[in-house]
Amino acid sequence: MYSHGVQKTILTRPVKVMHPQFGDMDPILQRIFAARGIRSLAELERTLNKLPSPWLLTGMETMVTALLQLLKSQQRITIVGDFDADGATSCAVALRGLALLGFRQLNFIVPNRFEYGYGLTPEIVELAQQQQPDAIITVDNGISSLAGVEAAKALGIQVLITDHHLPGPQLPVADAIVNPNLPEDKFPSRNLAGVGVMFYILLALRNRMREQGHFNAHVPEPNLAQLLDYVALGTVADVVALDDVNRVLVHQGLLRIRSGHAHPGIVELVHISGRQLQSLSAADLGFALGPRLNAAGRMDDMSLGIQCLITEDVQLAREIAQQLDELNKDRRDVEGQMKIEAMKLLTEMKAFDAKHLPAGVCLFDKEW
């Protein structure tokens, strides 16, 4: 003790406490993992064989049966996406994955948020009808599209819904629905992004095709892991919780990107954002690639972002990535101006003072 009653503190290295579930891991790391809900070393494994079975998802059997019938007769399919990064990557996974499995008549539509709003609306169904589809597959939307599904069914169009958003009290009368947030769903993660849901459907479809002998020396079984760069980007950009399942999906997607096996569009988005492929991190997906992809849906049309993701033409991917980068700069400028105007409105508000200011203030301007 010092003369003034202040106790002297001596800093020492933490004592290494042994916990059987973590072996002899450093205690600081043990505390970090425990704080994130991780209770054993097994939970830190990030190999693909740690993923739970896709057949645990409610509606998967019905979904796969419907897809197999569409494949058998090579019917026309229109993918209806969403105008954010999860919607764009979900659309890319659906288009590329179904093509790998043998589907030949694939188109897509993504609503322009300024004209049609969100989801499978009757107006979007009318637009999709121009492609004369036999079936519509929604990705990252559809669970609340009651009127849109009814409109499609009235036209004789089959509707398959893949989504991850919370359902309302009434489900659309679709031909199949897969959504980990359906009531009573047994899948161990409710945090799958839309892109993760579509990837899982492809896994189940390939599994059933394998069982039925679709693959042989002339029709090789596709490696769906090549889609994991899309899955990682969409999962991180949608800010879903990185639980056990999503942690595996993101980790494996990052490994593919770092090893030079990403699709051209993602490679060019990495380059245009000033990042390095070999050291790309989840933060780069969320704060560099995601915003550039999202900028297409916010400032123009997400079809541009989807084209960037699915093209195999490196030069075209580079040109579109540059366009997305410019759109992102425009988005920053617009948001910056909106912030200036919002702060000006806030300073002019006389109803609140420092003592009575609420926890949050919502401001609206129709021009924003």
C-alpha positions in Angstrom: 0.0 0.0 0.0 1.1 3.6 -0.7 1.1 6.2 2.0 -2.1 7.8 0.6 -4.0 4.5 0.7 -3.7 3.7 -3.0 -3.2 0.0 -3.6 -0.3 -0.9 -5.9 -1.4 -2.9 -8.9 1.0 -5.4 -10.4 0.3 -6.5 -14.0 1.1 -10.2 -14.6 0.5 -12.5 -17.5 -2.8 -14.4 -17.2 -2.6 -17.8 -15.6 -3.1 -20.5 -18.1 -6.2 -22.4 -17.1 -6.8 -25.8 -18.7 -10.3 -26.4 -20.1 -10.9 -29.9 -21.5 -13.2 -28.6 -24.3 -10.5 -26.2 -25.6 -7.4 -28.3 -24.8 -4.4 -26.2 -24.0 -5.6 -23.1 -26.1 -4.5 -19.7 -24.8 -6.9 -18.5 -22.1 -7.5 -15.2 -23.9 -8.7 -17.1 -27.0 -10.8 -19.3 -24.8 -12.6 -16.2 -23.4 -13.1 -14.8 -26.8 -14.6 -18.0 -28.2 -16.8 -18.5 -25.1 -18.1 -14.9 -25.4 -19.2 -15.8 -29.0 -21.1 -18.9 -27.8 -18.5 -21.4 -28.8 -18.2 -24.2 -26.3 -15.8 -26.7 -27.9 -13.0 -27.1 -30.5 -15.4 -29.1 -32.7 -17.4 -25.9 -33.2 -14.4 -24.2 -34.7 -14.1 -26.7 -37.6 -15.0 -25.0 -40.9 -14.9 -27.8 -43.4 -17.9 -28.4 -45.7 -18.6 -31.8 -44.1 -19.6 -29.8 -41.0 -22.7 -28.5 -42.8 -26.0 -29.9 -41.7 -28.1 -31.9 -44.1 -30.2 -29.8 -46.6 -33.1 -32.3 -46.1 -33.7 -30.8 -42.6 -35.2 -27.8 -44.3 -39.0 -27.9 -44.4 -40.4 -28.2 -47.9 -37.1 -29.4 -49.4 -38.6 -32.7 -50.7 -41.4 -30.9 -52.4 -39.0 -28.3 -53.9 -36.6 -30.9 -55.2 -39.4 -33.0 -56.7 -40.7 -29.9 -58.5 -37.2 -29.0 -59.8 -36.6 -32.5 -61.1 -39.8 -32.4 -63.1 -38.9 -29.0 -64.6 -35.5 -30.4 -65.5 -36.9 -33.6 -67.0 -39.1 -31.6 -69.5 -36.6 -28.7 -69.8 -39.3 -26.1 -69.0 -38.7 -22.4 -69.0 -37.7 -20.9 -65.6 -37.6 -17.2 -64.6 -35.6 -16.3 -61.5 -37.1 -13.4 -59.6 -34.5 -11.7 -57.5 -34.1 -8.8 -55.1 -32.3 -5.5 -55.5 -29.6 -5.9 -52.8 -26.4 -7.9 -52.6 -28.0 -11.0 -51.1 -30.6 -10.9 -53.9 -28.0 -10.5 -56.6 -25.8 -13.3 -55.3 -28.9 -15.5 -54.8 -29.8 -14.9 -58.4 -26.3 -15.7 -59.5 -26.2 -18.9 -57.5 -29.6 -20.0 -58.9 -28.7 -19.2 -62.5 -25.2 -20.7 -62.4 -26.1 -23.7 -60.2 -29.2 -24.8 -62.1 -27.2 -24.5 -65.3 -24.5 -26.7 -63.9 -27.2 -29.3 -63.0 -28.5 -29.3 -66.6 -31.2 -26.7 -66.8 -31.1 -24.9 -70.1 -34.0 -22.4 -70.3 -33.1 -19.9 -67.6 -33.9 -16.2 -67.4 -34.0 -13.7 -64.6 -35.8 -10.5 -63.5 -35.0 -8.2 -60.7 -37.5 -5.5 -59.7 -36.4 -2.0 -60.2 -37.0 -0.6 -56.8 -38.0 2.8 -58.2 -40.7 1.3 -60.4 -41.9 -2.0 -58.8 -40.9 -2.1 -55.2 -40.0 -5.3 -53.4 -40.8 -8.9 -54.1 -43.0 -11.0 -56.4 -45.8 -8.4 -57.0 -48.5 -8.8 -59.6 -46.7 -6.2 -61.7 -43.5 -8.3 -61.6 -45.5 -11.4 -62.6 -46.9 -9.5 -65.6 -43.3 -8.5 -66.5 -42.1 -12.1 -66.1 -44.9 -13.4 -68.3 -43.2 -11.7 -71.3 -40.5 -14.4 -70.9 -43.3 -17.1 -71.1 -42.0 -19.1 -68.1 -43.4 -22.4 -67.0 -42.1 -21.7 -63.5 -41.0 -18.7 -61.4 -38.4 -19.3 -58.7 -38.0 -16.5 -56.2 -34.7 -15.9 -54.5 -34.4 -13.8 -51.3 -38.1 -12.9 -51.5 -41.5 -14.3 -52.0 -42.6 -15.4 -48.5 -44.9 -12.4 -48.2 -46.0 -12.2 -51.9 -49.5 -13.5 -51.5 -51.0 -11.4 -54.4 -48.1 -12.1 -56.7 -48.2 -15.8 -56.2 -52.0 -15.8 -56.9 -51.4 -13.7 -60.1 -48.8 -16.2 -61.3 -50.9 -19.3 -60.5 -53.9 -17.7 -62.3 -51.7 -17.5 -65.4 -50.7 -21.2 -65.1 -47.2 -20.4 -63.9 -45.7 -22.7 -61.2 -44.2 -20.8 -58.3 -41.3 -22.0 -56.2 -40.3 -19.7 -53.3 -36.8 -19.6 -51.7 -36.5 -17.0 -49.0 -35.2 -16.4 -45.5 -37.3 -13.5 -44.3 -39.8 -14.0 -41.5 -43.2 -15.2 -42.8 -46.4 -13.5 -42.0 -49.5 -15.1 -40.5 -50.5 -16.4 -43.9 -48.2 -18.2 -46.4 -48.5 -17.8 -50.2 -50.1 -20.7 -52.0 -46.9 -21.6 -53.8 -46.0 -25.0 -55.3 -43.0 -25.2 -52.9 -41.5 -23.1 -50.2 -38.1 -23.4 -48.6 -37.4 -21.0 -45.8 -35.5 -21.8 -42.6 -37.7 -19.4 -40.7 -40.9 -21.3 -41.4 -42.7 -22.3 -38.2 -41.6 -25.7 -36.9 -38.6 -25.8 -39.4 -36.0 -28.3 -38.1 -32.9 -26.8 -39.8 -30.4 -25.9 -37.0 -29.8 -22.4 -38.4 -32.4 -19.7 -38.9 -29.7 -17.3 -40.0 -29.2 -18.5 -43.5 -29.2 -15.6 -46.0 -31.2 -15.9 -49.2 -28.1 -17.0 -51.0 -27.5 -19.7 -48.5 -31.0 -21.0 -48.9 -30.6 -21.3 -52.7 -27.2 -23.0 -52.3 -28.7 -25.6 -49.9 -31.5 -26.3 -52.5 -28.9 -27.0 -55.1 -27.1 -29.4 -52.7 -30.3 -31.3 -52.1 -31.1 -31.4 -55.8 -27.7 -32.7 -56.7 -28.0 -35.3 -54.0 -31.3 -36.6 -55.4 -29.9 -36.6 -58.9 -26.9 -38.6 -57.8 -29.3 -41.1 -56.2 -31.3 -41.4 -59.4 -28.2 -42.0 -61.5 -28.2 -38.7 -63.5 -24.4 -38.5 -63.4 -22.1 -40.7 -65.4 -19.0 -40.5 -67.6 -20.8 -38.3 -70.1 -22.6 -36.2 -67.6 -20.1 -35.5 -64.8 -21.4 -34.4 -61.4 -20.8 -30.7 -60.9 -18.7 -29.3 -58.1 -21.1 -26.8 -56.4 -18.3 -25.5 -54.2 -17.5 -23.2 -57.1 -20.5 -21.2 -56.1 -19.2 -20.5 -52.6 -17.6 -17.1 -53.5 -21.2 -15.9 -54.3 -22.5 -17.4 -51.0 -19.8 -15.8 -48.9 -20.4 -12.3 -50.4 -24.2 -12.5 -50.1 -24.0 -13.8 -46.6 -21.7 -11.2 -45.2 -23.3 -8.3 -47.2 -26.7 -9.2 -45.8 -25.4 -8.9 -42.2 -26.8 -12.2 -41.0 -25.4 -13.8 -37.9 -22.3 -15.8 -38.5 -23.4 -18.9 -36.7 -21.9 -22.4 -37.2 -23.4 -22.8 -40.7 -22.7 -19.4 -42.0 -19.2 -19.4 -40.6 -18.5 -22.5 -42.7 -20.0 -21.0 -45.8 -18.2 -17.7 -45.5 -14.8 -19.4 -44.6 -15.0 -21.7 -47.6 -16.0 -18.9 -50.0 -13.1 -16.8 -48.8 -10.7 -19.7 -49.3 -11.9 -20.0 -53.0 -11.4 -16.3 -53.6 -8.0 -16.2 -52.0 -6.8 -19.2 -54.0 -7.8 -17.5 -57.3 -10.9 -19.6 -58.0 -13.5 -16.8 -57.8 -15.8 -15.8 -60.7 -14.5 -13.0 -62.9 -17.0 -10.5 -61.6 -16.0 -11.0 -57.9 -12.3 -10.8 -58.9 -12.9 -7.5 -60.6 -14.9 -6.1 -57.7 -12.0 -7.0 -55.5 -9.5 -5.2 -57.8 -11.7 -2.1 -58.3 -12.1 -1.7 -54.5 -8.3 -1.8 -54.0 -8.2 -5.1 -52.1 -6.0 -8.1 -52.6 -7.4 -11.5 -53.5 -4.8 -13.4 -51.4 -5.7 -11.6 -48.2 -9.4 -10.8 -48.7 -11.3 -10.9 -45.4 -15.0 -11.0 -44.4 -14.7 -7.3 -43.6 -13.7 -6.6 -47.2 -16.8 -8.4 -48.4 -19.0 -6.3 -46.2 -17.4 -2.9 -46.6 -15.8 -3.0 -50.0 -17.5 -5.5 -52.4 -21.0 -5.4 -50.9 -21.6 -1.6 -51.1 -20.4 -1.6 -54.8 -22.8 -4.4 -55.6 -25.6 -2.8 -53.6 -25.0 0.5 -55.4 -26.5 -0.9 -58.6 -29.9 -1.5 -56.9 -29.8 1.8 -55.1 -28.8 4.1 -57.9 -29.7 2.2 -61.1 -30.8 -1.4 -61.7 -29.5 -4.5 -59.9 -29.5 -6.3 -63.3 -26.2 -4.6 -63.8 -24.8 -6.2 -60.6 -26.1 -9.6 -61.5 -24.5 -9.4 -65.0 -21.2 -8.6 -63.3 -21.5 -11.7 -61.1 -22.5 -14.2 -63.8 -20.4 -13.2 -66.8 -17.5 -15.3 -67.8 -16.0 -12.5 -69.9 -13.2 -10.9 -67.9 -13.2 -7.7 -69.9 -17.0 -7.3 -69.5 -16.7 -8.0 -65.8 -14.0 -5.3 -65.5 -16.2 -2.8 -67.3 -19.2 -3.5 -65.2 -17.2 -3.4 -62.0 -16.0 0.1 -63.0 -19.6 1.1 -63.5 -20.5 -0.2 -60.1 -17.6 1.7 -58.6 -18.9 4.9 -60.1 -22.4 4.2 -58.9 -21.0 3.7 -55.4 -19.2 7.0 -55.5 -22.5 8.6 -56.6 -24.3 6.8 -53.8 -21.8 8.2 -51.3 -22.3 11.7 -52.6 -26.0 11.5 -52.4 -26.0 10.0 -48.9 -23.5 12.7 -47.9 -25.7 15.5 -49.1 -28.7 13.8 -47.4 -26.8 13.7 -44.1 -25.9 17.4 -44.4 -29.6 18.3 -45.0 -30.7 16.0 -42.1 -28.2 17.6 -39.7 -29.4 21.0 -40.7 -33.0 20.0 -40.0 -32.0 18.6 -36.7 -30.2 21.8 -35.6 -33.3 23.8 -36.6 -35.6 21.7 -34.4 -36.6 23.6 -31.3 -38.7 20.9 -29.7 -35.8 19.1 -28.2 -32.9 20.4 -26.0 -30.0 18.5 -24.6 -31.9 17.4 -21.6 -35.0 16.1 -23.4 -33.5 14.8 -26.6 -34.8 11.3 -27.3 -32.7 8.2 -28.0 -33.4 8.5 -31.7 -34.9 11.0 -34.2 -36.5 10.0 -37.5 -36.3 12.5 -40.3 -38.1 12.4 -43.6 -37.9 14.3 -46.8 -39.6 13.1 -50.0 -36.6 14.1 -52.1 -34.3 11.8 -50.2 
